[in-house]
Amino acid sequence: MTLRRVNVVILLLLVVAFLIIVQRNLLNLSDFLHQENPDDGLIHPFEVELSPNLRRESERKGEEIPILITAAEDRLGAVVAAMNSVYQNSKANVVFTIVTLNDTVGHLKVWLSNTELKNTKYKIVIFNPEILSGKLSKDAQSLEAAKPLTFARFYLPLYIPDAEKAIYLDDDIIVQGDIQELYETNLRPGHAAAFSDDCDSASAKGIIRGAGNQNNYIGFLDFKKEAIKRLGMKANTCSFNPGVIIANLTEWRNQNVTEQLAHWMELNTHEDLYSKTLAESIVTPPLLIVFYKRHSTINPTWHVRHLGTTGAGNRYSPQFVRAAKLLHWNGHYKPWGRTSSFSDVWDKWFIPDPTGKFHPVRRHTD
């Protein structure tokens, strides 16, 4: 009897010891995973809102076309016009991922749910600016240009995790063709993205006031810096515009494109690699490095740009603008502002803000 009790006690002690060992192993595993993925809580987007059309059967069938676009509060009318132009000019099964900041969500939801855009498929996710910590220069000029949402395109696979292919669009665009055609752009084997080269058509041969010619790499990168020299890139290589991207997300992930972009952003904060004459977005230089001679091209009619620069009204005829499949008002003058060229084209797709907060500025008002 006594021996049996001793055996039971020993068994209980062994069970307790086993449970303690298991608990410690689980705690160690948890710590290890946290060390391996310290940014998990930082970079993963928090999904805020799904449109009702994502939860029920839609009239639009076929392969989904994922489109990522950003929504900044001060230019919310831009994303609305862009989405409307995409949706109205195609019968494709388009799904928008709208990346925004926390204080814009309420306004955006009202605009989408109380207008024609309520029929679109979309999800809203919040961009966490802390993801850019240590990746942006502290000087005032860079901070002025470093609007956090402009970097959302670097994280395409994060925001659209289940797709093999996706489109990124800047908000200052209007699509006049069928987005299905753009989506079907062929990417060469091994290429993670397609862009519009800045030497591919008359639309790209613009001079940006105050910056000189920005059609080549030397307009964006400082070729006197050792880190740039070591890459062996040619300074006169034609640059590209990242306002429209067709991404092979499988290749993007396999090639660790997001990590490569982050590396060059961080290195720039220490070595000042970007050109001193850089006039446009500081998003472009790291993309130029990572995709040097490793990207496919977009049909020029699918990215007619520089509509937001001085002289755009003289550079393009109304007939040319009407025939273009995608218009991009990159540059200082936006189509919702007072002095933009071809703002009447943009007006066609703009949907008034039901809250009354956003109003396009026009020369002639009552």
C-alpha positions in Angstrom: 0.0 0.0 0.0 2.8 2.3 1.0 4.8 1.4 -2.1 1.7 2.2 -4.3 1.4 5.6 -2.7 5.0 6.3 -3.4 4.6 5.3 -7.0 1.6 7.7 -7.4 3.6 10.6 -5.8 6.5 9.9 -8.1 4.2 9.8 -11.1 2.6 13.1 -10.1 6.0 14.7 -9.7 7.0 13.5 -13.1 3.9 14.9 -14.7 4.4 18.3 -12.9 8.1 18.3 -14.1 7.0 17.5 -17.7 4.4 20.3 -17.7 7.0 22.8 -16.4 9.4 21.8 -19.2 6.7 22.1 -21.8 5.7 25.6 -20.5 9.3 26.8 -20.6 9.8 25.5 -24.1 6.7 27.3 -25.3 7.9 30.5 -23.7 11.3 30.1 -25.4 9.6 29.5 -28.7 7.5 32.6 -28.3 10.6 34.7 -27.5 12.4 33.2 -30.5 9.5 34.0 -32.9 9.3 37.5 -31.5 13.1 37.9 -32.2 12.8 36.5 -35.6 9.9 38.7 -36.5 10.3 41.9 -34.4 8.3 44.0 -36.9 5.2 41.7 -37.1 3.0 44.0 -35.1 4.4 47.0 -36.8 4.1 46.3 -40.5 1.1 44.1 -40.9 -1.9 46.1 -42.0 -5.1 46.3 -39.9 -8.1 45.7 -42.1 -10.8 48.2 -41.3 -13.7 47.9 -43.7 -14.9 45.5 -46.4 -17.4 46.6 -49.0 -20.7 44.6 -48.9 -19.9 43.5 -52.5 -16.9 41.4 -51.2 -19.3 39.4 -49.0 -21.9 38.6 -51.6 -22.3 37.4 -55.2 -21.4 40.1 -57.7 -22.5 40.7 -61.2 -18.9 40.9 -62.2 -17.4 37.5 -62.7 -14.0 36.1 -63.8 -10.5 36.6 -62.4 -10.2 39.3 -59.7 -8.0 42.2 -60.7 -6.4 43.6 -57.5 -5.7 47.3 -57.5 -3.9 49.1 -54.8 -4.4 52.9 -54.4 -3.8 55.3 -51.5 -6.2 57.8 -50.0 -4.8 60.9 -48.3 -7.3 63.2 -46.5 -6.3 66.3 -48.4 -6.7 64.7 -51.8 -9.5 62.2 -51.1 -11.4 63.5 -54.2 -8.5 62.2 -56.3 -8.9 58.6 -55.3 -12.7 58.8 -55.7 -12.3 60.0 -59.3 -9.6 57.5 -60.1 -11.7 54.6 -58.7 -14.8 55.7 -60.6 -12.9 56.0 -63.9 -11.5 52.4 -63.5 -14.9 51.0 -62.5 -17.0 52.7 -65.1 -14.7 51.9 -68.0 -14.5 48.2 -67.4 -16.6 45.1 -66.8 -13.8 43.3 -65.1 -13.9 41.9 -61.6 -11.9 44.7 -60.0 -11.1 44.7 -56.3 -9.6 47.9 -54.8 -7.3 47.8 -51.8 -7.4 51.4 -50.4 -4.5 52.2 -48.1 -5.1 55.2 -45.9 -4.3 56.7 -42.5 -6.5 56.2 -39.4 -8.0 59.7 -39.4 -9.2 59.4 -43.0 -11.2 56.2 -42.6 -14.5 57.7 -41.5 -14.6 60.3 -44.3 -13.6 57.7 -46.9 -16.3 55.2 -45.8 -19.0 57.9 -46.1 -17.9 58.9 -49.6 -17.8 55.3 -50.8 -21.0 54.1 -49.2 -23.2 57.0 -50.2 -22.3 57.4 -53.9 -22.1 55.3 -57.0 -18.9 53.7 -55.6 -21.0 51.6 -53.2 -21.2 49.1 -56.0 -17.5 48.5 -56.1 -15.5 45.8 -54.3 -13.0 47.3 -51.9 -11.2 46.9 -48.6 -9.8 49.7 -46.6 -6.5 49.1 -44.7 -4.5 51.4 -42.4 -0.9 52.3 -43.2 1.3 52.5 -40.1 3.9 55.3 -40.6 6.2 53.6 -38.1 7.1 51.2 -40.8 9.2 54.0 -42.2 11.2 54.6 -39.0 14.9 54.9 -39.8 14.3 54.9 -43.6 13.7 58.6 -44.3 16.2 61.5 -44.2 15.7 64.0 -41.5 16.3 67.1 -43.6 13.3 69.4 -44.1 13.1 69.0 -47.9 12.9 65.3 -47.7 10.4 65.4 -44.9 8.2 67.7 -47.1 8.3 65.1 -49.9 8.1 62.1 -47.6 4.3 61.7 -47.3 3.9 58.3 -45.7 1.3 56.9 -48.1 3.5 57.3 -51.1 5.6 54.4 -49.8 2.6 51.9 -49.7 3.5 50.6 -53.1 6.7 49.2 -51.6 4.6 46.8 -49.6 2.3 45.5 -52.3 2.5 41.8 -51.3 1.7 42.7 -47.7 -1.5 44.5 -48.6 -2.5 42.0 -51.3 -1.2 38.7 -49.8 -3.3 36.2 -51.8 -2.8 37.5 -55.3 -0.1 36.5 -57.8 -0.4 39.8 -59.8 -1.7 43.3 -59.0 -1.8 46.9 -60.2 -0.7 49.9 -58.3 -2.1 53.3 -59.3 -1.3 56.8 -58.0 -4.3 58.8 -57.0 -3.8 61.6 -59.6 -4.7 59.4 -62.5 -7.8 58.8 -64.7 -8.3 55.5 -66.5 -10.1 55.8 -69.9 -9.5 52.3 -71.2 -10.5 48.9 -69.9 -8.2 48.1 -66.9 -8.3 44.4 -67.9 -6.0 45.3 -70.8 -3.5 46.9 -68.5 -3.7 43.9 -66.1 -2.9 41.5 -69.0 0.4 43.3 -69.7 3.0 40.6 -70.1 5.9 40.6 -67.7 9.1 38.9 -68.9 10.3 35.8 -66.9 12.0 36.9 -63.7 10.6 40.4 -63.7 8.7 41.5 -60.6 7.2 44.6 -62.1 6.5 46.6 -65.2 6.7 50.4 -65.5 6.5 53.2 -68.1 10.0 54.1 -69.2 10.6 57.9 -69.3 12.0 57.7 -72.9 9.2 55.7 -74.4 7.1 58.4 -76.0 6.6 62.1 -76.5 4.6 62.2 -73.3 7.6 61.4 -71.3 10.0 63.9 -72.7 9.2 66.7 -70.3 11.5 69.1 -68.5 10.6 69.6 -64.9 11.1 73.2 -64.0 13.9 73.7 -61.5 15.2 70.2 -61.8 16.5 69.8 -65.4 16.0 66.7 -67.4 14.6 63.8 -65.3 14.4 61.2 -68.0 17.5 59.3 -66.8 19.1 57.9 -63.7 21.4 60.8 -63.0 18.4 63.0 -62.4 17.5 60.8 -59.4 20.8 59.4 -58.0 24.2 60.9 -57.0 26.7 59.0 -59.1 29.6 60.5 -57.2 28.7 58.3 -54.1 30.6 55.1 -53.7 27.5 53.0 -53.0 26.0 54.0 -56.4 29.3 53.6 -58.2 29.7 50.1 -57.0 26.4 49.1 -58.6 27.9 49.7 -62.1 24.7 51.4 -63.4 24.9 53.8 -66.3 24.0 57.3 -65.4 22.2 57.9 -68.8 20.0 54.9 -68.4 16.4 55.8 -69.0 14.4 56.2 -65.8 10.8 55.1 -65.3 7.7 56.5 -63.6 6.4 54.4 -60.6 2.9 56.0 -60.6 1.6 53.0 -62.4 3.0 49.5 -61.6 2.0 46.1 -62.8 3.5 43.7 -60.2 4.2 40.0 -60.3 3.8 39.5 -56.6 5.2 36.0 -56.7 8.5 37.3 -58.1 8.3 40.3 -55.8 8.2 38.0 -52.8 10.8 35.6 -54.1 13.3 38.4 -54.9 12.6 40.1 -51.5 11.9 43.4 -53.3 10.4 45.0 -50.3 13.5 44.3 -48.2 15.8 45.5 -50.9 13.9 48.8 -51.1 14.0 49.2 -47.4 17.8 48.6 -47.5 18.4 51.5 -50.0 16.1 53.8 -48.1 18.0 53.2 -44.9 21.4 53.5 -46.6 20.3 56.9 -48.1 19.7 58.3 -44.6 23.4 57.7 -43.8 25.1 58.3 -47.2 22.7 60.8 -49.0 22.5 58.8 -52.3 19.7 60.7 -54.0 20.4 63.5 -56.5 20.5 67.1 -55.2 18.3 68.2 -58.1 15.6 65.6 -57.3 12.3 67.4 -57.9 9.8 64.6 -57.8 8.9 62.0 -55.2 11.7 60.4 -53.2 10.0 57.1 -53.8 11.6 56.8 -57.2 15.3 56.4 -56.4 15.2 53.1 -54.5 12.9 51.7 -57.2 15.4 52.7 -59.9 18.2 50.8 -58.1 16.3 47.6 -57.3 14.7 47.4 -60.8 17.7 48.5 -62.8 17.4 46.6 -66.2 15.1 44.2 -64.4 11.6 45.4 -65.3 9.2 45.0 -68.1 7.5 48.0 -69.9 4.0 49.3 -70.0 2.4 50.3 -73.3 2.9 54.2 -73.5 -0.8 54.8 -74.1 -1.4 53.2 -70.7 0.6 55.9 -68.9 0.4 59.3 -70.5 2.0 61.5 -67.9 3.3 65.0 -67.0 -0.2 66.5 -67.3 0.5 68.2 -64.0 3.6 70.1 -65.3 4.0 73.5 -66.9 3.1 73.5 -70.5 1.1 70.3 -70.5 -1.7 72.1 -72.3 0.6 72.9 -75.2 2.3 69.5 -75.2 -0.8 67.5 -75.8 -3.7 68.0 -78.1 -7.3 67.4 -76.8 -7.5 64.6 -79.4 -4.4 62.9 -78.0 -5.7 63.2 -74.4 -9.1 61.7 -75.4 -7.4 58.7 -77.0 -5.1 58.0 -74.1 -6.0 55.0 -72.0 -4.6 56.3 -68.7 -3.8 59.9 -67.8 -1.4 60.9 -65.0 -1.3 64.5 -63.6 2.1 64.0 -62.0 3.8 67.3 -61.3 2.8 70.3 -59.3 -0.6 71.1 -60.9 -3.3 68.7 -60.0 -6.7 68.5 -61.8 -8.7 69.4 -58.7 -6.7 72.6 -58.5 -7.0 76.0 -60.1 -4.3 75.9 -62.8 -4.3 72.3 -64.1 -4.5 71.4 -67.8 -7.4 69.2 -68.9 -9.2 69.4 -65.6 -12.4 69.0 -67.5 -11.4 65.4 -68.3 -10.9 64.8 -64.6 -14.2 66.5 -63.7 -16.1 63.9 -65.7 -15.2 61.2 -63.2 -15.2 63.2 -60.0 -18.1 62.4 -57.6 -19.0 65.2 -55.2 -18.2 64.7 -51.5 -21.4 63.9 -49.6 -19.9 65.5 -46.5 -19.1 68.7 -48.3 -15.5 68.8 -47.1 -13.7 68.4 -50.5 -14.2 70.9 -53.3 -12.2 71.1 -56.5 -10.9 74.6 -57.0 -11.9 76.2 -60.3 -11.1 79.5 -62.0 -14.7 80.5 -62.5 -17.1 80.0 -59.5 -20.4 81.6 -58.7 
